Amino acid sequence: MQTAEFRAAVVSWIDDHGGQELALSPDRSGSIDAVLGHQRRIQRMLFDAGLMRWGWPERAGGLGGTPALRAVLGEELTGRAIVHTAPWSMHEVLGPAVLEFGPPDLVADAFPRLLRGEEIWCQGFSEPDAGSDLGSLRTTATRDGDGWVINGEKLWTSFAHHASRCVVLARTGEPRSGSRGVSAFLVDMDTPGITASPLRTMADVDEFCSTSFLNVAVPANRLLGSPGGGWQVAQYILSCERGPIFWQRGAWLGHHLAKLVPAARDARSQALVGDAFQQLWAFRARSMATQRQIAQGNLPGPEASVDKIMIAATDQAVFDAARELLDGGLETDDSPAGAAWRREWAYSRAATIYGGTSEIQKDIVSLRLLGLPRGA
Ligand SMILES: Cc1cc2nc3c(=O)[nH]c(=O)nc-3n(C[C@H](O)[C@H](O)[C@H](O)COP(=O)(O)OP(=O)(O)OC[C@H]3O[C@@H](n4cnc5c(N)ncnc54)[C@H](O)[C@@H]3O)c2cc1C
């Protein structure tokens, strides 16, 4: 399947199913329950129509083709705000790594349910004292017969309270083993001992959780990769995050920027919108090259830190422009549409934090791409 042919099929499906009416109305988009329920319904329909399956291998319930097809699907859906980018990203963040490192039986069993929206997966990496410095994580996994027992606490676990499974990074080496002593597991969230406690964000949604693991028994076949190979899994996941996920976030930003154009009536407003537009298209040009690289089977390395810096800055430029153009409305308008702009502006503040902060990305660019000396 070629991308142009696939795009035409997606657009035609959207038109046949009500077009923009498929989008969740702003009065419901502040509820994570509603957002996820809506997404599950869309995913089920797309899966049954075959469109959700393109870009994934047959052994995972897919129909084959490159990840570029998934980028197209995400672009057409988020570009019309039919799904929200954050929850839509989760199968893109975690799916490729489970395909790469998971046992074939597990992939064949769990993946079709993930694609059909019957399951949501979450990412249990960050901890109260391990964010940027992920290698210092303290959650442990100890051997118990053939399996493992996990203990510890994860933080900022997006959608954990709605998730069926979690990719957990845990220490299987000695306490000072750093990134070498980390392993990755796909853990069922209904295992006794797991508690996901929602945290309300400044966008006023309970998107993420503090997630505790108390003597959580994990079977041997839930290890992803090899014992001590969790860092490789984590790096793979971070590389995949720079692919279709960023592309669809760009489409989401384009959708919001287009809504601002009619309000840009004076020179200052036009300059703000113009600047955000320039940043968005510079990002898209950059990201297009990354999508092509991924479609050829090459996951991006440190160079994709540039993509992350650009998309985060663009995100904030778009919603800062909205804040100015809405002229106080973003702070005071409590209508569903006003509240939705406010949530999006607040969420855009997190763009320079999640998936690796902008400071860390700039470190990577200066040290690994530009070869500058450390500490200069
Ligand atoms: C909306 C959102 C969703 C998230 N979802 C998830 C999720 O689903 N799963 C998950 O595991 N995590 C998730 N996270 C957590 C995210 O990965 C971390 O917030 C991020 O890695 C930063 O870690 P931290 O918050 O501990 O900040 P810290 O690492 O403590 O950093 C604090 C500040 O210090 C700076 N800093 C730290 N080290 C350096 C350095 N070496 N050089 C220069 N500056 C430095 C950082 O840039 C930052 O400004 C999410 C975060 C957000 C905001």
PDBQT file of the ligand as one rigid body, heavy atoms in Angstrom, charges set to zero:
ROOT
HETATM    1  C1  LIG A 401       2.509  15.588  30.356  1.00  0.00    +0.000 C 
HETATM    2  C2  LIG A 401       3.572  14.604  30.797  1.00  0.00    +0.000 A 
HETATM    3  C3  LIG A 401       3.371  13.253  30.574  1.00  0.00    +0.000 A 
HETATM    4  C4  LIG A 401       4.327  12.334  31.009  1.00  0.00    +0.000 A 
HETATM    5  N1  LIG A 401       4.079  10.996  30.816  1.00  0.00    +0.000 NA
HETATM    6  C5  LIG A 401       4.971  10.086  31.272  1.00  0.00    +0.000 A 
HETATM    7  C6  LIG A 401       4.707   8.681  31.146  1.00  0.00    +0.000 A 
HETATM    8  O1  LIG A 401       3.662   8.270  30.618  1.00  0.00    +0.000 OA
HETATM    9  N2  LIG A 401       5.603   7.812  31.650  1.00  0.00    +0.000 N 
HETATM   10  C7  LIG A 401       6.767   8.208  32.234  1.00  0.00    +0.000 A 
HETATM   11  O2  LIG A 401       7.553   7.354  32.628  1.00  0.00    +0.000 OA
HETATM   12  N3  LIG A 401       7.056   9.537  32.384  1.00  0.00    +0.000 NA
HETATM   13  C8  LIG A 401       6.183  10.474  31.922  1.00  0.00    +0.000 A 
HETATM   14  N4  LIG A 401       6.443  11.809  32.073  1.00  0.00    +0.000 N 
HETATM   15  C9  LIG A 401       7.641  12.228  32.804  1.00  0.00    +0.000 C 
HETATM   16  C10 LIG A 401       8.738  12.823  31.947  1.00  0.00    +0.000 C 
HETATM   17  O3  LIG A 401       9.387  11.836  31.202  1.00  0.00    +0.000 OA
HETATM   18  C11 LIG A 401       9.702  13.547  32.919  1.00  0.00    +0.000 C 
HETATM   19  O4  LIG A 401       8.987  14.626  33.467  1.00  0.00    +0.000 OA
HETATM   20  C12 LIG A 401      10.955  14.039  32.221  1.00  0.00    +0.000 C 
HETATM   21  O5  LIG A 401      11.772  12.968  31.841  1.00  0.00    +0.000 OA
HETATM   22  C13 LIG A 401      11.759  14.999  33.134  1.00  0.00    +0.000 C 
HETATM   23  O6  LIG A 401      12.019  14.386  34.360  1.00  0.00    +0.000 OA
HETATM   24  P1  LIG A 401      11.647  15.137  35.730  1.00  0.00    +0.000 P 
HETATM   25  O7  LIG A 401      10.239  15.613  35.656  1.00  0.00    +0.000 OA
HETATM   26  O8  LIG A 401      12.016  14.215  36.849  1.00  0.00    +0.000 OA
HETATM   27  O9  LIG A 401      12.560  16.442  35.761  1.00  0.00    +0.000 OA
HETATM   28  P2  LIG A 401      14.108  16.493  36.173  1.00  0.00    +0.000 P 
HETATM   29  O10 LIG A 401      14.857  15.434  35.449  1.00  0.00    +0.000 OA
HETATM   30  O11 LIG A 401      14.201  16.529  37.665  1.00  0.00    +0.000 OA
HETATM   31  O12 LIG A 401      14.523  17.899  35.576  1.00  0.00    +0.000 OA
HETATM   32  C14 LIG A 401      14.190  19.121  36.211  1.00  0.00    +0.000 C 
HETATM   33  C15 LIG A 401      14.841  20.265  35.407  1.00  0.00    +0.000 C 
HETATM   34  O13 LIG A 401      16.279  20.114  35.417  1.00  0.00    +0.000 OA
HETATM   35  C16 LIG A 401      16.769  20.058  34.079  1.00  0.00    +0.000 C 
HETATM   36  N5  LIG A 401      17.885  19.098  34.004  1.00  0.00    +0.000 N 
HETATM   37  C17 LIG A 401      17.942  17.873  34.576  1.00  0.00    +0.000 A 
HETATM   38  N6  LIG A 401      19.121  17.272  34.277  1.00  0.00    +0.000 NA
HETATM   39  C18 LIG A 401      19.803  18.138  33.494  1.00  0.00    +0.000 A 
HETATM   40  C19 LIG A 401      21.090  18.088  32.837  1.00  0.00    +0.000 A 
HETATM   41  N7  LIG A 401      21.897  17.025  32.928  1.00  0.00    +0.000 N 
HETATM   42  N8  LIG A 401      21.468  19.165  32.097  1.00  0.00    +0.000 NA
HETATM   43  C20 LIG A 401      20.657  20.263  31.962  1.00  0.00    +0.000 A 
HETATM   44  N9  LIG A 401      19.425  20.361  32.574  1.00  0.00    +0.000 NA
HETATM   45  C21 LIG A 401      19.018  19.322  33.316  1.00  0.00    +0.000 A 
HETATM   46  C22 LIG A 401      15.608  19.561  33.237  1.00  0.00    +0.000 C 
HETATM   47  O14 LIG A 401      15.740  19.975  31.883  1.00  0.00    +0.000 OA
HETATM   48  C23 LIG A 401      14.430  20.242  33.932  1.00  0.00    +0.000 C 
HETATM   49  O15 LIG A 401      14.294  21.566  33.469  1.00  0.00    +0.000 OA
HETATM   50  C24 LIG A 401       5.515  12.766  31.656  1.00  0.00    +0.000 A 
HETATM   51  C25 LIG A 401       5.716  14.133  31.862  1.00  0.00    +0.000 A 
HETATM   52  C26 LIG A 401       4.760  15.052  31.446  1.00  0.00    +0.000 A 
HETATM   53  C27 LIG A 401       5.004  16.504  31.705  1.00  0.00    +0.000 C 
ENDROOT
TORSDOF 0
